[in-house]
Amino acid sequence: MDSPAVKTKGENTWATKQNLFTDAPPALAPPIELLKSLAVKEEDNENPLDPNSNTFKAHKYYLIHTHKYKCPHKGCT
């Protein structure tokens, strides 16, 4: 029972380093301007479910049939 269920031939193929794309150019870092434009701003990080947030829109949770607001959290009924 000490023998493995699958017998391997020699060394592990996944552990060897292979150069699959020999003609590929080296990787380039993105420009600094692009990285700065992708940075998350604090105002974009606000929670749209928080009533104190600038991104909260109460009209999205108003139900016209019941004339009431529904809680935006999934656990509420």
PyMOL Python script that loads the backbone (N, CA, C, O; Angstrom):
from pymol import cmd

cmd.read_pdbstr("""\
ATOM      1  N   MET A   1       0.806  -1.202   0.000  1.00  0.00           N
ATOM      2  CA  MET A   1       0.000   0.000   0.000  1.00  0.00           C
ATOM      3  C   MET A   1       0.848   1.265   0.000  1.00  0.00           C
ATOM      4  O   MET A   1       0.294   2.363  -0.043  1.00  0.00           O
ATOM      5  N   ASP A   2       2.151   1.149   0.046  1.00  0.00           N
ATOM      6  CA  ASP A   2       3.000   2.326   0.054  1.00  0.00           C
ATOM      7  C   ASP A   2       3.247   2.863  -1.347  1.00  0.00           C
ATOM      8  O   ASP A   2       3.765   3.971  -1.487  1.00  0.00           O
ATOM      9  N   SER A   3       2.900   2.125  -2.380  1.00  0.00           N
ATOM     10  CA  SER A   3       3.147   2.596  -3.744  1.00  0.00           C
ATOM     11  C   SER A   3       2.039   3.564  -4.163  1.00  0.00           C
ATOM     12  O   SER A   3       0.882   3.385  -3.783  1.00  0.00           O
ATOM     13  N   PRO A   4       2.392   4.596  -4.951  1.00  0.00           N
ATOM     14  CA  PRO A   4       1.367   5.552  -5.385  1.00  0.00           C
ATOM     15  C   PRO A   4       0.402   4.916  -6.373  1.00  0.00           C
ATOM     16  O   PRO A   4       0.745   3.951  -7.056  1.00  0.00           O
ATOM     17  N   ALA A   5      -0.808   5.465  -6.444  1.00  0.00           N
ATOM     18  CA  ALA A   5      -1.836   4.931  -7.332  1.00  0.00           C
ATOM     19  C   ALA A   5      -1.471   5.190  -8.783  1.00  0.00           C
ATOM     20  O   ALA A   5      -1.803   4.384  -9.652  1.00  0.00           O
ATOM     21  N   VAL A   6      -0.798   6.295  -9.064  1.00  0.00           N
ATOM     22  CA  VAL A   6      -0.387   6.625 -10.421  1.00  0.00           C
ATOM     23  C   VAL A   6       1.129   6.588 -10.472  1.00  0.00           C
ATOM     24  O   VAL A   6       1.806   7.240  -9.676  1.00  0.00           O
ATOM     25  N   LYS A   7       1.643   5.837 -11.393  1.00  0.00           N
ATOM     26  CA  LYS A   7       3.099   5.742 -11.504  1.00  0.00           C
ATOM     27  C   LYS A   7       3.601   6.846 -12.426  1.00  0.00           C
ATOM     28  O   LYS A   7       3.080   7.031 -13.526  1.00  0.00           O
ATOM     29  N   THR A   8       4.606   7.569 -11.975  1.00  0.00           N
ATOM     30  CA  THR A   8       5.165   8.657 -12.763  1.00  0.00           C
ATOM     31  C   THR A   8       6.449   8.210 -13.435  1.00  0.00           C
ATOM     32  O   THR A   8       7.156   7.324 -12.954  1.00  0.00           O
ATOM     33  N   LYS A   9       6.727   8.845 -14.556  1.00  0.00           N
ATOM     34  CA  LYS A   9       7.948   8.548 -15.291  1.00  0.00           C
ATOM     35  C   LYS A   9       8.948   9.672 -15.051  1.00  0.00           C
ATOM     36  O   LYS A   9       8.803  10.746 -15.634  1.00  0.00           O
ATOM     37  N   GLY A  10       9.918   9.465 -14.244  1.00  0.00           N
ATOM     38  CA  GLY A  10      10.964  10.455 -14.050  1.00  0.00           C
ATOM     39  C   GLY A  10      10.490  11.695 -13.320  1.00  0.00           C
ATOM     40  O   GLY A  10       9.734  11.614 -12.352  1.00  0.00           O
ATOM     41  N   GLU A  11      10.954  12.864 -13.806  1.00  0.00           N
ATOM     42  CA  GLU A  11      10.675  14.106 -13.092  1.00  0.00           C
ATOM     43  C   GLU A  11       9.308  14.689 -13.449  1.00  0.00           C
ATOM     44  O   GLU A  11       8.706  14.318 -14.457  1.00  0.00           O
ATOM     45  N   ASN A  12       8.838  15.590 -12.622  1.00  0.00           N
ATOM     46  CA  ASN A  12       7.538  16.216 -12.778  1.00  0.00           C
ATOM     47  C   ASN A  12       7.591  17.256 -13.896  1.00  0.00           C
ATOM     48  O   ASN A  12       8.390  18.190 -13.824  1.00  0.00           O
ATOM     49  N   THR A  13       6.765  17.115 -14.917  1.00  0.00           N
ATOM     50  CA  THR A  13       6.752  18.030 -16.055  1.00  0.00           C
ATOM     51  C   THR A  13       6.285  19.421 -15.639  1.00  0.00           C
ATOM     52  O   THR A  13       6.768  20.412 -16.187  1.00  0.00           O
ATOM     53  N   TRP A  14       5.364  19.523 -14.693  1.00  0.00           N
ATOM     54  CA  TRP A  14       4.842  20.812 -14.267  1.00  0.00           C
ATOM     55  C   TRP A  14       5.879  21.622 -13.504  1.00  0.00           C
ATOM     56  O   TRP A  14       5.802  22.850 -13.475  1.00  0.00           O
ATOM     57  N   ALA A  15       6.838  20.962 -12.893  1.00  0.00           N
ATOM     58  CA  ALA A  15       7.843  21.657 -12.092  1.00  0.00           C
ATOM     59  C   ALA A  15       9.005  22.167 -12.948  1.00  0.00           C
ATOM     60  O   ALA A  15       9.807  22.967 -12.465  1.00  0.00           O
ATOM     61  N   THR A  16       9.117  21.733 -14.185  1.00  0.00           N
ATOM     62  CA  THR A  16      10.226  22.179 -15.027  1.00  0.00           C
ATOM     63  C   THR A  16       9.904  23.524 -15.656  1.00  0.00           C
ATOM     64  O   THR A  16       8.747  23.811 -15.963  1.00  0.00           O
ATOM     65  N   LYS A  17      10.930  24.348 -15.849  1.00  0.00           N
ATOM     66  CA  LYS A  17      10.745  25.654 -16.461  1.00  0.00           C
ATOM     67  C   LYS A  17      10.859  25.495 -17.971  1.00  0.00           C
ATOM     68  O   LYS A  17      11.834  24.948 -18.485  1.00  0.00           O
ATOM     69  N   GLN A  18       9.831  25.989 -18.672  1.00  0.00           N
ATOM     70  CA  GLN A  18       9.813  25.879 -20.120  1.00  0.00           C
ATOM     71  C   GLN A  18       9.672  27.261 -20.732  1.00  0.00           C
ATOM     72  O   GLN A  18       9.016  28.128 -20.156  1.00  0.00           O
ATOM     73  N   ASN A  19      10.270  27.473 -21.873  1.00  0.00           N
ATOM     74  CA  ASN A  19      10.134  28.726 -22.592  1.00  0.00           C
ATOM     75  C   ASN A  19       9.166  28.466 -23.746  1.00  0.00           C
ATOM     76  O   ASN A  19       9.571  28.036 -24.826  1.00  0.00           O
ATOM     77  N   LEU A  20       7.872  28.737 -23.499  1.00  0.00           N
ATOM     78  CA  LEU A  20       6.853  28.416 -24.483  1.00  0.00           C
ATOM     79  C   LEU A  20       6.805  29.422 -25.630  1.00  0.00           C
ATOM     80  O   LEU A  20       6.459  29.059 -26.754  1.00  0.00           O
ATOM     81  N   PHE A  21       7.145  30.665 -25.361  1.00  0.00           N
ATOM     82  CA  PHE A  21       7.077  31.716 -26.377  1.00  0.00           C
ATOM     83  C   PHE A  21       8.475  32.288 -26.574  1.00  0.00           C
ATOM     84  O   PHE A  21       8.841  33.285 -25.951  1.00  0.00           O
ATOM     85  N   THR A  22       9.226  31.670 -27.415  1.00  0.00           N
ATOM     86  CA  THR A  22      10.621  32.060 -27.590  1.00  0.00           C
ATOM     87  C   THR A  22      10.765  33.401 -28.290  1.00  0.00           C
ATOM     88  O   THR A  22      11.739  34.109 -28.035  1.00  0.00           O
ATOM     89  N   ASP A  23       9.838  33.780 -29.162  1.00  0.00           N
ATOM     90  CA  ASP A  23       9.948  35.025 -29.910  1.00  0.00           C
ATOM     91  C   ASP A  23       9.221  36.194 -29.248  1.00  0.00           C
ATOM     92  O   ASP A  23       9.200  37.291 -29.806  1.00  0.00           O
ATOM     93  N   ALA A  24       8.639  35.990 -28.097  1.00  0.00           N
ATOM     94  CA  ALA A  24       7.864  37.042 -27.434  1.00  0.00           C
ATOM     95  C   ALA A  24       8.796  38.102 -26.860  1.00  0.00           C
ATOM     96  O   ALA A  24       9.848  37.776 -26.311  1.00  0.00           O
ATOM     97  N   PRO A  25       8.403  39.394 -26.987  1.00  0.00           N
ATOM     98  CA  PRO A  25       9.223  40.444 -26.382  1.00  0.00           C
ATOM     99  C   PRO A  25       9.055  40.425 -24.860  1.00  0.00           C
ATOM    100  O   PRO A  25       8.082  39.867 -24.352  1.00  0.00           O
ATOM    101  N   PRO A  26       9.980  41.021 -24.143  1.00  0.00           N
ATOM    102  CA  PRO A  26       9.832  41.044 -22.676  1.00  0.00           C
ATOM    103  C   PRO A  26       8.638  41.887 -22.255  1.00  0.00           C
ATOM    104  O   PRO A  26       8.232  42.800 -22.973  1.00  0.00           O
ATOM    105  N   ALA A  27       8.089  41.587 -21.115  1.00  0.00           N
ATOM    106  CA  ALA A  27       6.921  42.311 -20.609  1.00  0.00           C
ATOM    107  C   ALA A  27       7.300  43.748 -20.273  1.00  0.00           C
ATOM    108  O   ALA A  27       8.394  44.011 -19.774  1.00  0.00           O
ATOM    109  N   LEU A  28       6.385  44.675 -20.552  1.00  0.00           N
ATOM    110  CA  LEU A  28       6.611  46.084 -20.265  1.00  0.00           C
ATOM    111  C   LEU A  28       5.690  46.537 -19.149  1.00  0.00           C
ATOM    112  O   LEU A  28       4.540  46.106 -19.068  1.00  0.00           O
ATOM    113  N   ALA A  29       6.196  47.401 -18.296  1.00  0.00           N
ATOM    114  CA  ALA A  29       5.369  47.969 -17.232  1.00  0.00           C
ATOM    115  C   ALA A  29       4.425  49.005 -17.835  1.00  0.00           C
ATOM    116  O   ALA A  29       4.808  49.706 -18.772  1.00  0.00           O
ATOM    117  N   PRO A  30       3.201  49.119 -17.322  1.00  0.00           N
ATOM    118  CA  PRO A  30       2.277  50.128 -17.844  1.00  0.00           C
ATOM    119  C   PRO A  30       2.762  51.532 -17.486  1.00  0.00           C
ATOM    120  O   PRO A  30       3.471  51.707 -16.496  1.00  0.00           O
ATOM    121  N   PRO A  31       2.386  52.530 -18.280  1.00  0.00           N
ATOM    122  CA  PRO A  31       2.797  53.902 -17.980  1.00  0.00           C
ATOM    123  C   PRO A  31       2.234  54.378 -16.638  1.00  0.00           C
ATOM    124  O   PRO A  31       1.175  53.925 -16.202  1.00  0.00           O
ATOM    125  N   ILE A  32       2.946  55.283 -16.003  1.00  0.00           N
ATOM    126  CA  ILE A  32       2.533  55.810 -14.700  1.00  0.00           C
ATOM    127  C   ILE A  32       1.179  56.515 -14.805  1.00  0.00           C
ATOM    128  O   ILE A  32       0.367  56.423 -13.885  1.00  0.00           O
ATOM    129  N   GLU A  33       0.927  57.212 -15.903  1.00  0.00           N
ATOM    130  CA  GLU A  33      -0.339  57.923 -16.071  1.00  0.00           C
ATOM    131  C   GLU A  33      -1.516  56.953 -16.064  1.00  0.00           C
ATOM    132  O   GLU A  33      -2.572  57.246 -15.503  1.00  0.00           O
ATOM    133  N   LEU A  34      -1.325  55.798 -16.693  1.00  0.00           N
ATOM    134  CA  LEU A  34      -2.390  54.797 -16.720  1.00  0.00           C
ATOM    135  C   LEU A  34      -2.653  54.259 -15.319  1.00  0.00           C
ATOM    136  O   LEU A  34      -3.808  54.096 -14.926  1.00  0.00           O
ATOM    137  N   LEU A  35      -1.603  53.986 -14.569  1.00  0.00           N
ATOM    138  CA  LEU A  35      -1.780  53.477 -13.212  1.00  0.00           C
ATOM    139  C   LEU A  35      -2.480  54.494 -12.325  1.00  0.00           C
ATOM    140  O   LEU A  35      -3.312  54.129 -11.495  1.00  0.00           O
ATOM    141  N   LYS A  36      -2.146  55.777 -12.498  1.00  0.00           N
ATOM    142  CA  LYS A  36      -2.798  56.813 -11.690  1.00  0.00           C
ATOM    143  C   LYS A  36      -4.278  56.941 -12.049  1.00  0.00           C
ATOM    144  O   LYS A  36      -5.110  57.189 -11.175  1.00  0.00           O
ATOM    145  N   SER A  37      -4.608  56.774 -13.329  1.00  0.00           N
ATOM    146  CA  SER A  37      -6.011  56.894 -13.734  1.00  0.00           C
ATOM    147  C   SER A  37      -6.852  55.724 -13.233  1.00  0.00           C
ATOM    148  O   SER A  37      -8.067  55.853 -13.079  1.00  0.00           O
ATOM    149  N   LEU A  38      -6.219  54.596 -12.981  1.00  0.00           N
ATOM    150  CA  LEU A  38      -6.940  53.416 -12.500  1.00  0.00           C
ATOM    151  C   LEU A  38      -7.045  53.363 -10.980  1.00  0.00           C
ATOM    152  O   LEU A  38      -7.749  52.511 -10.437  1.00  0.00           O
ATOM    153  N   ALA A  39      -6.358  54.258 -10.296  1.00  0.00           N
ATOM    154  CA  ALA A  39      -6.368  54.257  -8.835  1.00  0.00           C
ATOM    155  C   ALA A  39      -7.780  54.557  -8.335  1.00  0.00           C
ATOM    156  O   ALA A  39      -8.488  55.379  -8.916  1.00  0.00           O
ATOM    157  N   VAL A  40      -8.182  53.894  -7.265  1.00  0.00           N
ATOM    158  CA  VAL A  40      -9.511  54.081  -6.685  1.00  0.00           C
ATOM    159  C   VAL A  40      -9.505  55.355  -5.853  1.00  0.00           C
ATOM    160  O   VAL A  40      -8.670  55.532  -4.966  1.00  0.00           O
ATOM    161  N   LYS A  41     -10.428  56.218  -6.150  1.00  0.00           N
ATOM    162  CA  LYS A  41     -10.563  57.456  -5.383  1.00  0.00           C
ATOM    163  C   LYS A  41     -11.436  57.183  -4.171  1.00  0.00           C
ATOM    164  O   LYS A  41     -12.279  56.287  -4.191  1.00  0.00           O
ATOM    165  N   GLU A  42     -11.232  57.953  -3.128  1.00  0.00           N
ATOM    166  CA  GLU A  42     -11.992  57.723  -1.895  1.00  0.00           C
ATOM    167  C   GLU A  42     -13.483  57.900  -2.112  1.00  0.00           C
ATOM    168  O   GLU A  42     -14.282  57.171  -1.524  1.00  0.00           O
ATOM    169  N   GLU A  43     -13.869  58.845  -2.937  1.00  0.00           N
ATOM    170  CA  GLU A  43     -15.297  59.066  -3.162  1.00  0.00           C
ATOM    171  C   GLU A  43     -15.928  57.925  -3.946  1.00  0.00           C
ATOM    172  O   GLU A  43     -17.127  57.680  -3.815  1.00  0.00           O
ATOM    173  N   ASP A  44     -15.134  57.213  -4.768  1.00  0.00           N
ATOM    174  CA  ASP A  44     -15.658  56.073  -5.507  1.00  0.00           C
ATOM    175  C   ASP A  44     -15.804  54.853  -4.617  1.00  0.00           C
ATOM    176  O   ASP A  44     -16.479  53.890  -4.981  1.00  0.00           O
ATOM    177  N   ASN A  45     -15.177  54.891  -3.455  1.00  0.00           N
ATOM    178  CA  ASN A  45     -15.180  53.746  -2.561  1.00  0.00           C
ATOM    179  C   ASN A  45     -16.358  53.795  -1.588  1.00  0.00           C
ATOM    180  O   ASN A  45     -16.410  52.995  -0.654  1.00  0.00           O
ATOM    181  N   GLU A  46     -17.284  54.700  -1.782  1.00  0.00           N
ATOM    182  CA  GLU A  46     -18.410  54.816  -0.865  1.00  0.00           C
ATOM    183  C   GLU A  46     -19.402  53.679  -1.075  1.00  0.00           C
ATOM    184  O   GLU A  46     -19.510  53.126  -2.169  1.00  0.00           O
ATOM    185  N   ASN A  47     -20.110  53.344  -0.032  1.00  0.00           N
ATOM    186  CA  ASN A  47     -21.070  52.248  -0.054  1.00  0.00           C
ATOM    187  C   ASN A  47     -22.424  52.757  -0.544  1.00  0.00           C
ATOM    188  O   ASN A  47     -23.014  53.616   0.112  1.00  0.00           O
ATOM    189  N   PRO A  48     -22.937  52.262  -1.667  1.00  0.00           N
ATOM    190  CA  PRO A  48     -24.233  52.730  -2.160  1.00  0.00           C
ATOM    191  C   PRO A  48     -25.412  52.275  -1.305  1.00  0.00           C
ATOM    192  O   PRO A  48     -26.529  52.753  -1.503  1.00  0.00           O
ATOM    193  N   LEU A  49     -25.190  51.367  -0.364  1.00  0.00           N
ATOM    194  CA  LEU A  49     -26.262  50.920   0.528  1.00  0.00           C
ATOM    195  C   LEU A  49     -26.310  51.718   1.827  1.00  0.00           C
ATOM    196  O   LEU A  49     -27.225  51.538   2.631  1.00  0.00           O
ATOM    197  N   ASP A  50     -25.336  52.594   2.037  1.00  0.00           N
ATOM    198  CA  ASP A  50     -25.271  53.403   3.250  1.00  0.00           C
ATOM    199  C   ASP A  50     -26.050  54.699   3.034  1.00  0.00           C
ATOM    200  O   ASP A  50     -25.689  55.470   2.144  1.00  0.00           O
ATOM    201  N   PRO A  51     -27.100  54.971   3.806  1.00  0.00           N
ATOM    202  CA  PRO A  51     -27.889  56.190   3.621  1.00  0.00           C
ATOM    203  C   PRO A  51     -27.080  57.474   3.821  1.00  0.00           C
ATOM    204  O   PRO A  51     -27.476  58.526   3.319  1.00  0.00           O
ATOM    205  N   ASN A  52     -25.971  57.411   4.533  1.00  0.00           N
ATOM    206  CA  ASN A  52     -25.137  58.589   4.750  1.00  0.00           C
ATOM    207  C   ASN A  52     -24.154  58.818   3.605  1.00  0.00           C
ATOM    208  O   ASN A  52     -23.437  59.819   3.600  1.00  0.00           O
ATOM    209  N   SER A  53     -24.113  57.921   2.652  1.00  0.00           N
ATOM    210  CA  SER A  53     -23.195  58.032   1.528  1.00  0.00           C
ATOM    211  C   SER A  53     -23.763  58.951   0.453  1.00  0.00           C
ATOM    212  O   SER A  53     -24.980  59.056   0.298  1.00  0.00           O
ATOM    213  N   ASN A  54     -22.872  59.622  -0.293  1.00  0.00           N
ATOM    214  CA  ASN A  54     -23.321  60.488  -1.389  1.00  0.00           C
ATOM    215  C   ASN A  54     -23.881  59.685  -2.560  1.00  0.00           C
ATOM    216  O   ASN A  54     -24.633  60.221  -3.374  1.00  0.00           O
ATOM    217  N   THR A  55     -23.526  58.420  -2.650  1.00  0.00           N
ATOM    218  CA  THR A  55     -23.981  57.598  -3.767  1.00  0.00           C
ATOM    219  C   THR A  55     -25.303  56.879  -3.478  1.00  0.00           C
ATOM    220  O   THR A  55     -25.828  56.184  -4.348  1.00  0.00           O
ATOM    221  N   PHE A  56     -25.839  57.039  -2.278  1.00  0.00           N
ATOM    222  CA  PHE A  56     -27.103  56.384  -1.920  1.00  0.00           C
ATOM    223  C   PHE A  56     -28.263  57.067  -2.635  1.00  0.00           C
ATOM    224  O   PHE A  56     -28.388  58.291  -2.595  1.00  0.00           O
ATOM    225  N   LYS A  57     -29.103  56.282  -3.283  1.00  0.00           N
ATOM    226  CA  LYS A  57     -30.274  56.793  -3.999  1.00  0.00           C
ATOM    227  C   LYS A  57     -31.525  56.129  -3.427  1.00  0.00           C
ATOM    228  O   LYS A  57     -31.800  54.963  -3.709  1.00  0.00           O
ATOM    229  N   ALA A  58     -32.278  56.877  -2.626  1.00  0.00           N
ATOM    230  CA  ALA A  58     -33.443  56.317  -1.943  1.00  0.00           C
ATOM    231  C   ALA A  58     -34.533  55.898  -2.919  1.00  0.00           C
ATOM    232  O   ALA A  58     -35.259  54.941  -2.651  1.00  0.00           O
ATOM    233  N   HIS A  59     -34.664  56.590  -4.035  1.00  0.00           N
ATOM    234  CA  HIS A  59     -35.736  56.276  -4.987  1.00  0.00           C
ATOM    235  C   HIS A  59     -35.580  54.873  -5.588  1.00  0.00           C
ATOM    236  O   HIS A  59     -36.549  54.310  -6.097  1.00  0.00           O
ATOM    237  N   LYS A  60     -34.388  54.316  -5.533  1.00  0.00           N
ATOM    238  CA  LYS A  60     -34.191  52.960  -6.054  1.00  0.00           C
ATOM    239  C   LYS A  60     -34.876  51.906  -5.193  1.00  0.00           C
ATOM    240  O   LYS A  60     -35.141  50.799  -5.662  1.00  0.00           O
ATOM    241  N   TYR A  61     -35.161  52.237  -3.949  1.00  0.00           N
ATOM    242  CA  TYR A  61     -35.711  51.262  -3.007  1.00  0.00           C
ATOM    243  C   TYR A  61     -37.182  51.519  -2.678  1.00  0.00           C
ATOM    244  O   TYR A  61     -37.741  50.878  -1.787  1.00  0.00           O
ATOM    245  N   TYR A  62     -37.805  52.453  -3.393  1.00  0.00           N
ATOM    246  CA  TYR A  62     -39.210  52.751  -3.149  1.00  0.00           C
ATOM    247  C   TYR A  62     -40.084  51.808  -3.976  1.00  0.00           C
ATOM    248  O   TYR A  62     -39.893  51.670  -5.185  1.00  0.00           O
ATOM    249  N   LEU A  63     -41.048  51.159  -3.309  1.00  0.00           N
ATOM    250  CA  LEU A  63     -41.959  50.242  -3.976  1.00  0.00           C
ATOM    251  C   LEU A  63     -43.288  50.958  -4.181  1.00  0.00           C
ATOM    252  O   LEU A  63     -43.954  51.329  -3.214  1.00  0.00           O
ATOM    253  N   ILE A  64     -43.672  51.152  -5.437  1.00  0.00           N
ATOM    254  CA  ILE A  64     -44.880  51.931  -5.731  1.00  0.00           C
ATOM    255  C   ILE A  64     -46.158  51.197  -5.344  1.00  0.00           C
ATOM    256  O   ILE A  64     -47.180  51.834  -5.091  1.00  0.00           O
ATOM    257  N   HIS A  65     -46.117  49.873  -5.294  1.00  0.00           N
ATOM    258  CA  HIS A  65     -47.323  49.101  -4.977  1.00  0.00           C
ATOM    259  C   HIS A  65     -47.674  49.169  -3.494  1.00  0.00           C
ATOM    260  O   HIS A  65     -48.848  49.187  -3.126  1.00  0.00           O
ATOM    261  N   THR A  66     -46.656  49.206  -2.654  1.00  0.00           N
ATOM    262  CA  THR A  66     -46.902  49.244  -1.211  1.00  0.00           C
ATOM    263  C   THR A  66     -46.743  50.645  -0.638  1.00  0.00           C
ATOM    264  O   THR A  66     -47.084  50.886   0.520  1.00  0.00           O
ATOM    265  N   HIS A  67     -46.225  51.573  -1.447  1.00  0.00           N
ATOM    266  CA  HIS A  67     -45.962  52.938  -1.008  1.00  0.00           C
ATOM    267  C   HIS A  67     -45.026  52.965   0.200  1.00  0.00           C
ATOM    268  O   HIS A  67     -45.189  53.766   1.121  1.00  0.00           O
ATOM    269  N   LYS A  68     -44.043  52.066   0.167  1.00  0.00           N
ATOM    270  CA  LYS A  68     -43.051  51.984   1.237  1.00  0.00           C
ATOM    271  C   LYS A  68     -41.675  51.791   0.621  1.00  0.00           C
ATOM    272  O   LYS A  68     -41.538  51.482  -0.563  1.00  0.00           O
ATOM    273  N   TYR A  69     -40.666  51.981   1.453  1.00  0.00           N
ATOM    274  CA  TYR A  69     -39.289  51.730   1.041  1.00  0.00           C
ATOM    275  C   TYR A  69     -38.882  50.339   1.487  1.00  0.00           C
ATOM    276  O   TYR A  69     -39.222  49.908   2.589  1.00  0.00           O
ATOM    277  N   LYS A  70     -38.145  49.627   0.620  1.00  0.00           N
ATOM    278  CA  LYS A  70     -37.618  48.316   0.973  1.00  0.00           C
ATOM    279  C   LYS A  70     -36.166  48.468   1.364  1.00  0.00           C
ATOM    280  O   LYS A  70     -35.413  49.187   0.708  1.00  0.00           O
ATOM    281  N   CYS A  71     -35.776  47.803   2.414  1.00  0.00           N
ATOM    282  CA  CYS A  71     -34.388  47.859   2.873  1.00  0.00           C
ATOM    283  C   CYS A  71     -33.478  47.271   1.802  1.00  0.00           C
ATOM    284  O   CYS A  71     -33.782  46.199   1.278  1.00  0.00           O
ATOM    285  N   PRO A  72     -32.369  47.931   1.456  1.00  0.00           N
ATOM    286  CA  PRO A  72     -31.499  47.434   0.397  1.00  0.00           C
ATOM    287  C   PRO A  72     -30.636  46.240   0.795  1.00  0.00           C
ATOM    288  O   PRO A  72     -30.000  45.629  -0.064  1.00  0.00           O
ATOM    289  N   HIS A  73     -30.605  45.903   2.067  1.00  0.00           N
ATOM    290  CA  HIS A  73     -29.788  44.768   2.517  1.00  0.00           C
ATOM    291  C   HIS A  73     -30.513  43.466   2.251  1.00  0.00           C
ATOM    292  O   HIS A  73     -31.732  43.381   2.405  1.00  0.00           O
ATOM    293  N   LYS A  74     -29.757  42.445   1.848  1.00  0.00           N
ATOM    294  CA  LYS A  74     -30.357  41.172   1.429  1.00  0.00           C
ATOM    295  C   LYS A  74     -31.089  40.451   2.562  1.00  0.00           C
ATOM    296  O   LYS A  74     -32.063  39.744   2.303  1.00  0.00           O
ATOM    297  N   GLY A  75     -30.649  40.610   3.794  1.00  0.00           N
ATOM    298  CA  GLY A  75     -31.263  39.883   4.897  1.00  0.00           C
ATOM    299  C   GLY A  75     -32.583  40.462   5.366  1.00  0.00           C
ATOM    300  O   GLY A  75     -33.305  39.816   6.126  1.00  0.00           O
ATOM    301  N   CYS A  76     -32.906  41.650   4.932  1.00  0.00           N
ATOM    302  CA  CYS A  76     -34.158  42.301   5.367  1.00  0.00           C
ATOM    303  C   CYS A  76     -35.350  41.807   4.561  1.00  0.00           C
ATOM    304  O   CYS A  76     -35.204  41.367   3.421  1.00  0.00           O
ATOM    305  N   THR A  77     -36.518  41.885   5.159  1.00  0.00           N
ATOM    306  CA  THR A  77     -37.734  41.512   4.441  1.00  0.00           C
ATOM    307  C   THR A  77     -38.641  42.693   4.266  1.00  0.00           C
ATOM    308  O   THR A  77     -39.716  42.564   3.680  1.00  0.00           O
TER     309      THR A  77
END
""", "prot")
cmd.dss("prot")
cmd.show_as("cartoon", "prot")
cmd.util.cbc("prot")
cmd.orient("prot")
